[in-house]
Amino acid sequence: MQYSFRINSDCPVLVFLHGFLGSGEDFEAVISRLGARYSILTIDLPGHGKTKVSEVYTMPKIADAIAALLDTLKIPQASLFGYSMGGRLALYLALRFPERFPKAIVESGSPGLKTEQERSQRLKRDFELADQLETNFSQFLSKWYEQPLFQSIKQHPRFNQMIEQRSQNDPVQLARSLREMSTGAQPSLWEELSAHQNPLLLIVGECDRKFIEINREIASICPTAELAIIPDAGHNVHFENPEAISTQIIGFF
């Protein structure tokens, strides 16, 4: 996996995991506000940005690859910040590798789907979306951001710039990621939440009603979780309100 590691001597390591269609560069507006408090590791997840893959990359395999990358970089322990798809991955890492990742922030994420039927239905839908993505990428992008959870972001002055960045991805690679890292493809993490003992911060935008409800339920199950609802933001909180996200990161870590 392609990555960028900015080392600040003796500062704790903070790993950023982006969402579907994104890359490690998505967090620059947040990172620039953090000053010299952390060593920053940003990763282009498989199928995104500069990371190209030819093998299967499911959530467990990506998690193992991230753990191996930290071993290569001689990072025994790190904190996590993950958004959406990256938030699901961050939650998986926090639950399955608690000794490696003692603190995590999950922005607009979820523990997956609870039942096999839900997962099967979602996976079928995401395979159909992946086919559409490969057939007409620009049309897919337009339809993707028609989803209700993205309505607020379309009013952002840098929305068109973000779409341009998204369009630089390889649609074949993205389709592979969508099939293999789908919410329907990942393991359900709901039953693991009650036993989690490390601090967990859940962040959602005030306009993202769907994920507010999901994360309220997570917070009611996980004894160490706290929920922050950020004003002036929908699903992509770090893009719409980077100042508030930066404040949450500094306060939590």
C-alpha positions in Angstrom: 0.0 0.0 0.0 1.2 3.5 -0.8 1.5 5.8 2.2 2.9 9.1 3.5 4.6 9.1 6.9 5.4 12.5 8.4 7.5 12.0 11.5 7.5 14.5 14.4 10.1 13.3 16.8 8.8 11.7 20.0 5.2 12.5 19.0 2.5 9.8 19.0 1.5 8.3 15.6 -1.9 9.0 14.2 -3.1 6.9 11.2 -5.7 8.3 8.8 -8.0 6.0 6.8 -10.0 7.6 4.0 -13.4 6.7 2.7 -14.6 5.1 -0.6 -13.5 7.1 -3.7 -10.9 9.0 -1.6 -7.2 8.9 -0.8 -4.8 9.8 2.0 -4.7 13.4 0.6 -8.3 13.9 1.7 -7.3 14.8 5.3 -4.8 17.6 4.5 -7.2 20.4 5.7 -7.4 18.6 9.0 -3.8 17.6 9.3 -2.7 21.2 8.6 -4.6 22.3 11.7 -3.0 19.8 14.1 0.4 21.5 14.2 3.3 19.4 15.4 1.4 17.3 17.9 1.5 14.0 16.0 3.5 11.9 13.6 1.0 11.4 10.7 0.6 8.3 8.6 -1.9 8.6 5.7 -2.6 5.5 3.6 -4.1 5.0 0.2 -6.3 2.0 0.8 -6.4 -0.8 -1.8 -7.9 0.3 -5.1 -7.7 4.0 -4.2 -5.2 6.8 -5.0 -1.8 5.4 -5.8 -2.4 1.9 -4.3 -3.2 -0.6 -7.1 -4.0 -4.2 -6.3 -4.3 -7.5 -8.2 -5.3 -9.8 -5.4 -8.4 -10.0 -3.1 -8.4 -7.3 -0.4 -11.2 -7.9 2.1 -11.4 -6.0 5.4 -9.4 -8.7 7.4 -6.7 -8.7 4.7 -6.4 -5.0 4.7 -6.2 -4.9 8.5 -3.4 -7.4 8.4 -1.6 -5.4 5.7 -1.9 -2.2 7.9 -0.5 -4.1 10.9 2.4 -5.4 8.7 3.0 -1.8 7.4 3.3 -0.6 11.0 5.7 -3.4 11.8 7.8 -2.3 8.8 7.8 1.3 10.0 8.7 0.1 13.5 5.5 1.6 15.0 4.4 -0.7 17.8 1.3 1.4 18.7 -0.8 4.0 16.9 -4.1 5.9 17.2 -6.7 5.7 14.4 -8.9 8.2 12.6 -11.1 6.6 10.0 -13.9 8.1 7.8 -16.9 6.1 6.3 -15.3 3.0 4.7 -12.1 3.9 6.6 -14.2 4.3 9.7 -15.5 0.8 9.4 -11.9 -0.4 8.9 -10.7 1.7 11.9 -13.4 0.1 14.1 -12.4 -3.3 12.9 -8.7 -2.6 13.8 -9.6 -1.1 17.2 -11.7 -4.2 18.1 -9.4 -6.9 16.7 -6.0 -5.3 17.5 -6.7 -3.4 20.8 -3.1 -3.6 21.9 -1.9 -2.0 18.7 -4.6 0.7 18.5 -5.4 2.0 22.0 -7.6 4.9 20.8 -9.7 5.4 17.7 -12.0 8.0 16.2 -14.6 6.8 13.8 -16.2 9.4 11.5 -19.5 8.5 9.9 -18.7 4.8 10.3 -20.6 1.7 11.3 -20.0 -1.9 12.7 -21.5 -3.4 9.5 -24.9 -5.1 9.1 -26.4 -7.3 11.8 -27.9 -10.2 9.8 -26.9 -12.4 7.0 -30.0 -11.4 5.0 -29.0 -7.7 5.3 -25.5 -8.4 4.3 -26.6 -10.5 1.3 -29.0 -7.8 0.1 -26.3 -5.1 0.5 -23.7 -7.1 -1.3 -25.9 -7.7 -4.2 -26.6 -4.0 -4.5 -23.0 -3.1 -4.2 -22.0 -5.6 -7.0 -24.6 -3.8 -9.2 -23.1 -0.4 -8.3 -19.6 -1.8 -9.0 -20.8 -2.8 -12.5 -22.2 0.7 -13.1 -18.9 2.2 -11.9 -16.9 0.2 -14.4 -19.4 1.0 -17.2 -19.6 4.8 -16.8 -17.5 6.3 -14.0 -18.6 9.9 -14.4 -22.3 9.0 -14.3 -21.6 6.8 -11.2 -20.0 9.8 -9.5 -23.0 12.0 -10.2 -25.4 9.4 -8.9 -23.3 8.6 -5.8 -23.5 12.1 -4.6 -27.2 12.2 -5.1 -27.6 10.1 -1.9 -29.4 11.9 0.9 -26.3 11.7 3.2 -24.3 13.8 0.8 -26.9 16.6 0.2 -25.1 19.2 2.4 -21.7 18.6 0.8 -23.0 19.6 -2.6 -23.3 23.2 -1.4 -19.7 23.3 -0.4 -17.5 25.7 -2.5 -14.9 23.0 -3.0 -17.3 20.3 -4.1 -16.4 20.4 -7.8 -12.7 20.2 -6.9 -13.4 17.2 -4.7 -15.2 15.5 -7.6 -12.3 16.2 -9.9 -10.0 14.5 -7.4 -12.3 11.5 -7.1 -12.3 11.2 -10.9 -8.5 10.6 -10.9 -9.1 7.1 -9.5 -9.1 4.0 -11.6 -12.7 2.8 -11.9 -11.7 -0.9 -12.3 -9.8 -0.7 -9.1 -12.6 1.2 -7.3 -15.1 -1.4 -8.4 -12.9 -4.2 -6.9 -12.8 -2.3 -3.6 -16.6 -1.8 -3.7 -17.1 -5.6 -4.2 -14.5 -6.7 -1.6 -14.8 -3.9 1.1 -18.6 -3.5 0.9 -20.6 -3.1 4.1 -22.2 -6.4 3.0 -18.9 -8.1 2.6 -17.3 -7.1 5.9 -17.8 -9.1 9.2 -20.5 -7.7 11.5 -18.9 -6.1 14.5 -22.0 -5.4 16.6 -21.6 -8.2 19.0 -18.0 -7.2 19.8 -18.8 -3.6 20.9 -19.9 -4.4 24.5 -16.5 -5.9 25.3 -14.4 -3.1 23.9 -12.3 -1.4 26.6 -10.3 1.2 24.8 -11.5 4.8 24.3 -13.6 5.3 21.1 -14.9 8.6 19.8 -17.8 8.5 17.3 -18.2 11.6 15.0 -21.2 12.3 12.8 -22.5 15.4 11.1 -25.8 17.0 12.3 -27.3 16.6 8.8 -26.5 12.9 8.5 -29.6 11.4 10.2 -28.9 7.8 9.2 -25.5 7.7 10.8 -26.6 9.7 13.8 -29.0 6.8 14.6 -26.4 4.1 13.9 -23.8 5.8 16.1 -26.2 6.5 18.9 -26.8 2.7 19.0 -23.1 2.0 19.0 -22.6 4.4 21.9 -25.4 2.7 23.8 -23.7 -0.7 23.5 -20.0 0.2 23.8 -19.1 1.3 27.3 -16.1 3.4 26.3 -17.7 5.2 23.3 -18.6 8.8 23.2 -20.6 10.5 20.5 -19.9 14.0 19.0 -22.4 15.5 16.6 -20.8 18.2 14.5 -22.7 21.2 13.2 -22.6 22.5 9.6 -21.8 19.0 8.2 -23.3 15.9 6.7 -21.6 12.6 6.1 -18.2 13.9 5.1 -17.5 15.9 8.3 -13.8 16.4 7.8 -14.4 18.0 4.4 -17.3 20.2 5.5 -16.0 21.3 8.9 -12.3 20.5 9.3 -11.9 23.0 12.1 -14.4 21.1 14.3 -12.8 17.8 13.5 -9.3 19.1 14.4 -10.6 20.3 17.7 -12.2 16.9 18.4 -8.9 15.1 17.5 -6.8 17.3 19.7 -9.2 17.0 22.6 -9.6 13.2 22.3 -5.9 12.3 21.8 
